[in-house]
């Protein structure tokens, strides 16, 4: 629906990933409610999801 109405915008997603893999404190913030709902649906659809990230270490 957002695509048909040409609605764009930024959504901020934050959560706490617990050691057992559960997600706690999921927060979805943004100005457009249609995009917030689409984000929630995308997260629900994608779970469980694989997460991969890199950590860089620098000495000062």
PDB file as gemmi writes it, atoms N, CA and C in Angstrom:
CRYST1    1.000    1.000    1.000  90.00  90.00  90.00 P 1                      
ATOM      1  N   UNK A   1       0.818  -1.185   0.000  1.00  0.00           N  
ATOM      2  CA  UNK A   1       0.000   0.000   0.000  1.00  0.00           C  
ATOM      3  C   UNK A   1       0.873   1.264   0.000  1.00  0.00           C  
ATOM      4  N   UNK A   2       1.946   1.249   0.788  1.00  0.00           N  
ATOM      5  CA  UNK A   2       2.833   2.410   0.818  1.00  0.00           C  
ATOM      6  C   UNK A   2       3.457   2.648  -0.556  1.00  0.00           C  
ATOM      7  N   UNK A   3       3.792   1.560  -1.232  1.00  0.00           N  
ATOM      8  CA  UNK A   3       4.389   1.698  -2.562  1.00  0.00           C  
ATOM      9  C   UNK A   3       3.389   2.339  -3.524  1.00  0.00           C  
ATOM     10  N   UNK A   4       2.131   1.908  -3.483  1.00  0.00           N  
ATOM     11  CA  UNK A   4       1.110   2.483  -4.363  1.00  0.00           C  
ATOM     12  C   UNK A   4       0.919   3.970  -4.092  1.00  0.00           C  
ATOM     13  N   UNK A   5       1.023   4.351  -2.826  1.00  0.00           N  
ATOM     14  CA  UNK A   5       0.830   5.751  -2.442  1.00  0.00           C  
ATOM     15  C   UNK A   5       2.132   6.542  -2.473  1.00  0.00           C  
ATOM     16  N   UNK A   6       3.217   5.873  -2.897  1.00  0.00           N  
ATOM     17  CA  UNK A   6       4.540   6.485  -3.025  1.00  0.00           C  
ATOM     18  C   UNK A   6       4.997   7.117  -1.711  1.00  0.00           C  
ATOM     19  N   UNK A   7       4.793   6.366  -0.622  1.00  0.00           N  
ATOM     20  CA  UNK A   7       5.198   6.826   0.701  1.00  0.00           C  
ATOM     21  C   UNK A   7       6.602   6.305   0.994  1.00  0.00           C  
ATOM     22  N   UNK A   8       7.481   7.209   1.334  1.00  0.00           N  
ATOM     23  CA  UNK A   8       8.849   6.872   1.694  1.00  0.00           C  
ATOM     24  C   UNK A   8       9.141   7.440   3.071  1.00  0.00           C  
ATOM     25  N   UNK A   9      10.216   6.972   3.666  1.00  0.00           N  
ATOM     26  CA  UNK A   9      10.609   7.512   4.954  1.00  0.00           C  
ATOM     27  C   UNK A   9      11.593   6.602   5.649  1.00  0.00           C  
ATOM     28  N   UNK A  10      12.028   7.038   6.818  1.00  0.00           N  
ATOM     29  CA  UNK A  10      13.001   6.288   7.597  1.00  0.00           C  
ATOM     30  C   UNK A  10      12.332   5.732   8.843  1.00  0.00           C  
ATOM     31  N   UNK A  11      12.663   4.492   9.164  1.00  0.00           N  
ATOM     32  CA  UNK A  11      12.153   3.826  10.358  1.00  0.00           C  
ATOM     33  C   UNK A  11      13.347   3.383  11.182  1.00  0.00           C  
ATOM     34  N   UNK A  12      13.299   3.642  12.475  1.00  0.00           N  
ATOM     35  CA  UNK A  12      14.356   3.205  13.383  1.00  0.00           C  
ATOM     36  C   UNK A  12      13.871   1.972  14.125  1.00  0.00           C  
ATOM     37  N   UNK A  13      14.687   0.927  14.124  1.00  0.00           N  
ATOM     38  CA  UNK A  13      14.370  -0.327  14.814  1.00  0.00           C  
ATOM     39  C   UNK A  13      15.446  -0.563  15.861  1.00  0.00           C  
ATOM     40  N   UNK A  14      15.015  -0.845  17.091  1.00  0.00           N  
ATOM     41  CA  UNK A  14      15.975  -1.196  18.136  1.00  0.00           C  
ATOM     42  C   UNK A  14      15.388  -2.321  18.977  1.00  0.00           C  
ATOM     43  N   UNK A  15      16.270  -3.153  19.513  1.00  0.00           N  
ATOM     44  CA  UNK A  15      15.835  -4.256  20.361  1.00  0.00           C  
ATOM     45  C   UNK A  15      17.024  -4.779  21.146  1.00  0.00           C  
ATOM     46  N   UNK A  16      16.725  -5.588  22.153  1.00  0.00           N  
ATOM     47  CA  UNK A  16      17.742  -6.268  22.926  1.00  0.00           C  
ATOM     48  C   UNK A  16      17.712  -7.739  22.545  1.00  0.00           C  
ATOM     49  N   UNK A  17      18.835  -8.257  22.135  1.00  0.00           N  
ATOM     50  CA  UNK A  17      18.951  -9.670  21.791  1.00  0.00           C  
ATOM     51  C   UNK A  17      19.494 -10.398  23.014  1.00  0.00           C  
ATOM     52  N   UNK A  18      18.695 -11.281  23.578  1.00  0.00           N  
ATOM     53  CA  UNK A  18      19.074 -12.011  24.785  1.00  0.00           C  
ATOM     54  C   UNK A  18      19.973 -13.200  24.445  1.00  0.00           C  
ATOM     55  N   UNK A  19      20.747 -13.687  25.409  1.00  0.00           N  
ATOM     56  CA  UNK A  19      21.657 -14.813  25.159  1.00  0.00           C  
ATOM     57  C   UNK A  19      20.970 -16.063  24.601  1.00  0.00           C  
ATOM     58  N   UNK A  20      19.698 -16.269  24.951  1.00  0.00           N  
ATOM     59  CA  UNK A  20      18.984 -17.443  24.451  1.00  0.00           C  
ATOM     60  C   UNK A  20      18.385 -17.220  23.061  1.00  0.00           C  
ATOM     61  N   UNK A  21      18.605 -16.044  22.485  1.00  0.00           N  
ATOM     62  CA  UNK A  21      18.109 -15.753  21.147  1.00  0.00           C  
ATOM     63  C   UNK A  21      16.790 -15.004  21.108  1.00  0.00           C  
ATOM     64  N   UNK A  22      16.141 -14.841  22.251  1.00  0.00           N  
ATOM     65  CA  UNK A  22      14.893 -14.087  22.292  1.00  0.00           C  
ATOM     66  C   UNK A  22      15.157 -12.596  22.089  1.00  0.00           C  
ATOM     67  N   UNK A  23      14.140 -11.903  21.597  1.00  0.00           N  
ATOM     68  CA  UNK A  23      14.223 -10.457  21.404  1.00  0.00           C  
ATOM     69  C   UNK A  23      13.352  -9.792  22.463  1.00  0.00           C  
ATOM     70  N   UNK A  24      13.908  -8.760  23.084  1.00  0.00           N  
ATOM     71  CA  UNK A  24      13.201  -8.027  24.131  1.00  0.00           C  
ATOM     72  C   UNK A  24      13.257  -6.541  23.787  1.00  0.00           C  
ATOM     73  N   UNK A  25      12.263  -5.822  24.212  1.00  0.00           N  
ATOM     74  CA  UNK A  25      12.220  -4.358  24.044  1.00  0.00           C  
ATOM     75  C   UNK A  25      12.268  -3.923  22.576  1.00  0.00           C  
ATOM     76  N   UNK A  26      11.516  -4.599  21.716  1.00  0.00           N  
ATOM     77  CA  UNK A  26      11.468  -4.209  20.308  1.00  0.00           C  
ATOM     78  C   UNK A  26      10.770  -2.859  20.199  1.00  0.00           C  
ATOM     79  N   UNK A  27      11.459  -1.903  19.582  1.00  0.00           N  
ATOM     80  CA  UNK A  27      10.891  -0.577  19.361  1.00  0.00           C  
ATOM     81  C   UNK A  27      11.028  -0.220  17.890  1.00  0.00           C  
ATOM     82  N   UNK A  28       9.935   0.248  17.321  1.00  0.00           N  
ATOM     83  CA  UNK A  28       9.903   0.665  15.926  1.00  0.00           C  
ATOM     84  C   UNK A  28       9.415   2.105  15.916  1.00  0.00           C  
ATOM     85  N   UNK A  29      10.274   3.019  15.497  1.00  0.00           N  
ATOM     86  CA  UNK A  29       9.944   4.440  15.525  1.00  0.00           C  
ATOM     87  C   UNK A  29      10.063   5.058  14.141  1.00  0.00           C  
ATOM     88  N   UNK A  30       9.165   5.959  13.859  1.00  0.00           N  
ATOM     89  CA  UNK A  30       9.170   6.694  12.606  1.00  0.00           C  
ATOM     90  C   UNK A  30       7.936   7.557  12.528  1.00  0.00           C  
ATOM     91  N   UNK A  31       7.886   8.400  11.517  1.00  0.00           N  
ATOM     92  CA  UNK A  31       6.776   9.340  11.381  1.00  0.00           C  
ATOM     93  C   UNK A  31       5.553   8.736  10.702  1.00  0.00           C  
ATOM     94  N   UNK A  32       5.754   7.750   9.854  1.00  0.00           N  
ATOM     95  CA  UNK A  32       4.639   7.217   9.053  1.00  0.00           C  
ATOM     96  C   UNK A  32       4.171   5.888   9.616  1.00  0.00           C  
ATOM     97  N   UNK A  33       2.928   5.835  10.083  1.00  0.00           N  
ATOM     98  CA  UNK A  33       2.399   4.619  10.702  1.00  0.00           C  
ATOM     99  C   UNK A  33       2.349   3.448   9.727  1.00  0.00           C  
ATOM    100  N   UNK A  34       2.111   3.721   8.459  1.00  0.00           N  
ATOM    101  CA  UNK A  34       2.050   2.635   7.469  1.00  0.00           C  
ATOM    102  C   UNK A  34       3.424   1.976   7.319  1.00  0.00           C  
ATOM    103  N   UNK A  35       4.497   2.780   7.428  1.00  0.00           N  
ATOM    104  CA  UNK A  35       5.843   2.213   7.338  1.00  0.00           C  
ATOM    105  C   UNK A  35       6.217   1.481   8.618  1.00  0.00           C  
ATOM    106  N   UNK A  36       5.754   1.957   9.764  1.00  0.00           N  
ATOM    107  CA  UNK A  36       6.003   1.257  11.025  1.00  0.00           C  
ATOM    108  C   UNK A  36       5.313  -0.104  11.017  1.00  0.00           C  
ATOM    109  N   UNK A  37       4.096  -0.159  10.508  1.00  0.00           N  
ATOM    110  CA  UNK A  37       3.366  -1.432  10.431  1.00  0.00           C  
ATOM    111  C   UNK A  37       4.059  -2.384   9.456  1.00  0.00           C  
ATOM    112  N   UNK A  38       4.518  -1.874   8.334  1.00  0.00           N  
ATOM    113  CA  UNK A  38       5.225  -2.710   7.357  1.00  0.00           C  
ATOM    114  C   UNK A  38       6.524  -3.249   7.955  1.00  0.00           C  
ATOM    115  N   UNK A  39       7.197  -2.434   8.748  1.00  0.00           N  
ATOM    116  CA  UNK A  39       8.431  -2.875   9.398  1.00  0.00           C  
ATOM    117  C   UNK A  39       8.145  -3.990  10.380  1.00  0.00           C  
ATOM    118  N   UNK A  40       7.115  -3.844  11.197  1.00  0.00           N  
ATOM    119  CA  UNK A  40       6.734  -4.881  12.164  1.00  0.00           C  
ATOM    120  C   UNK A  40       6.407  -6.175  11.435  1.00  0.00           C  
ATOM    121  N   UNK A  41       5.657  -6.101  10.360  1.00  0.00           N  
ATOM    122  CA  UNK A  41       5.321  -7.291   9.579  1.00  0.00           C  
ATOM    123  C   UNK A  41       6.566  -7.941   8.987  1.00  0.00           C  
ATOM    124  N   UNK A  42       7.507  -7.134   8.507  1.00  0.00           N  
ATOM    125  CA  UNK A  42       8.748  -7.671   7.937  1.00  0.00           C  
ATOM    126  C   UNK A  42       9.572  -8.374   9.004  1.00  0.00           C  
ATOM    127  N   UNK A  43       9.645  -7.807  10.189  1.00  0.00           N  
ATOM    128  CA  UNK A  43      10.391  -8.437  11.281  1.00  0.00           C  
ATOM    129  C   UNK A  43       9.737  -9.744  11.696  1.00  0.00           C  
ATOM    130  N   UNK A  44       8.420  -9.727  11.852  1.00  0.00           N  
ATOM    131  CA  UNK A  44       7.709 -10.950  12.225  1.00  0.00           C  
ATOM    132  C   UNK A  44       7.903 -12.047  11.187  1.00  0.00           C  
ATOM    133  N   UNK A  45       7.899 -11.672   9.914  1.00  0.00           N  
ATOM    134  CA  UNK A  45       8.062 -12.634   8.829  1.00  0.00           C  
ATOM    135  C   UNK A  45       9.481 -13.203   8.804  1.00  0.00           C  
ATOM    136  N   UNK A  46      10.461 -12.344   9.123  1.00  0.00           N  
ATOM    137  CA  UNK A  46      11.875 -12.735   9.006  1.00  0.00           C  
ATOM    138  C   UNK A  46      12.380 -13.547  10.196  1.00  0.00           C  
ATOM    139  N   UNK A  47      11.683 -13.502  11.322  1.00  0.00           N  
ATOM    140  CA  UNK A  47      12.168 -14.225  12.503  1.00  0.00           C  
ATOM    141  C   UNK A  47      11.884 -15.702  12.398  1.00  0.00           C  
ATOM    142  N   UNK A  48      12.737 -16.582  12.822  1.00  0.00           N  
ATOM    143  CA  UNK A  48      14.087 -16.260  13.269  1.00  0.00           C  
ATOM    144  C   UNK A  48      14.965 -15.852  12.095  1.00  0.00           C  
ATOM    145  N   UNK A  49      15.927 -14.996  12.345  1.00  0.00           N  
ATOM    146  CA  UNK A  49      16.815 -14.546  11.282  1.00  0.00           C  
ATOM    147  C   UNK A  49      18.264 -14.770  11.682  1.00  0.00           C  
ATOM    148  N   UNK A  50      19.088 -14.959  10.695  1.00  0.00           N  
ATOM    149  CA  UNK A  50      20.521 -15.066  10.926  1.00  0.00           C  
ATOM    150  C   UNK A  50      21.102 -13.658  10.986  1.00  0.00           C  
ATOM    151  N   UNK A  51      21.980 -13.445  11.930  1.00  0.00           N  
ATOM    152  CA  UNK A  51      22.619 -12.146  12.085  1.00  0.00           C  
ATOM    153  C   UNK A  51      24.128 -12.347  12.009  1.00  0.00           C  
ATOM    154  N   UNK A  52      24.771 -11.496  11.232  1.00  0.00           N  
ATOM    155  CA  UNK A  52      26.213 -11.564  11.114  1.00  0.00           C  
ATOM    156  C   UNK A  52      26.742 -10.138  11.218  1.00  0.00           C  
ATOM    157  N   UNK A  53      27.771  -9.949  12.037  1.00  0.00           N  
ATOM    158  CA  UNK A  53      28.374  -8.638  12.116  1.00  0.00           C  
ATOM    159  C   UNK A  53      29.857  -8.762  12.402  1.00  0.00           C  
ATOM    160  N   UNK A  54      30.554  -7.684  12.148  1.00  0.00           N  
ATOM    161  CA  UNK A  54      31.992  -7.634  12.369  1.00  0.00           C  
ATOM    162  C   UNK A  54      32.290  -6.658  13.495  1.00  0.00           C  
ATOM    163  N   UNK A  55      33.329  -6.929  14.245  1.00  0.00           N  
ATOM    164  CA  UNK A  55      33.787  -6.021  15.277  1.00  0.00           C  
ATOM    165  C   UNK A  55      35.217  -5.628  14.941  1.00  0.00           C  
ATOM    166  N   UNK A  56      35.510  -4.350  14.986  1.00  0.00           N  
ATOM    167  CA  UNK A  56      36.854  -3.846  14.751  1.00  0.00           C  
ATOM    168  C   UNK A  56      37.437  -3.382  16.066  1.00  0.00           C  
ATOM    169  N   UNK A  57      38.697  -3.708  16.290  1.00  0.00           N  
ATOM    170  CA  UNK A  57      39.387  -3.320  17.510  1.00  0.00           C  
ATOM    171  C   UNK A  57      40.516  -2.372  17.136  1.00  0.00           C  
ATOM    172  N   UNK A  58      40.605  -1.269  17.839  1.00  0.00           N  
ATOM    173  CA  UNK A  58      41.651  -0.284  17.594  1.00  0.00           C  
ATOM    174  C   UNK A  58      42.346   0.040  18.915  1.00  0.00           C  
ATOM    175  N   UNK A  59      43.645   0.101  18.864  1.00  0.00           N  
ATOM    176  CA  UNK A  59      44.418   0.494  20.028  1.00  0.00           C  
ATOM    177  C   UNK A  59      44.656   1.997  19.986  1.00  0.00           C  
ATOM    178  N   UNK A  60      44.549   2.638  21.133  1.00  0.00           N  
ATOM    179  CA  UNK A  60      44.781   4.088  21.192  1.00  0.00           C  
ATOM    180  C   UNK A  60      45.995   4.378  22.007  1.00  0.00           C  
TER     181      UNK A  60                                                      
END                                                                             
